[in-house]
Amino acid sequence: MIAGQDEPHGLAIKDELEEYYENEIHHGLLYLNLDEVVDKGLVEKGKVDRRTNSYTITARGRRELEARREWEDQYVGELLSSSE
């Protein structure tokens, strides 16, 4: 969600997740998880104003996404081709 947007704020991320999962995302849980990925260095948190933060994926976050995509291509792709 963050990688596909230009410095989204928390509520924009929440809206995107709710649309994708077709479920309500608990406000407190969202920010707890955002803080966790910030702490891991995958996402950087910035300030829009006193009440609003923006989020940007870091270089490390992009590398992690690429590694995950490669893993999916290798293992999930093999599963899908072997079931045909």
Secondary structure, DSSP 8 states (H G I E B T S, - for coil): --TTSSS-BHHHHHHHHHHHHTS---HHHHHHHHHHHHHTTSEEEEESSSS-EEEEE-HHHHHHHHHHHHHIIIIIHHHHHHT-
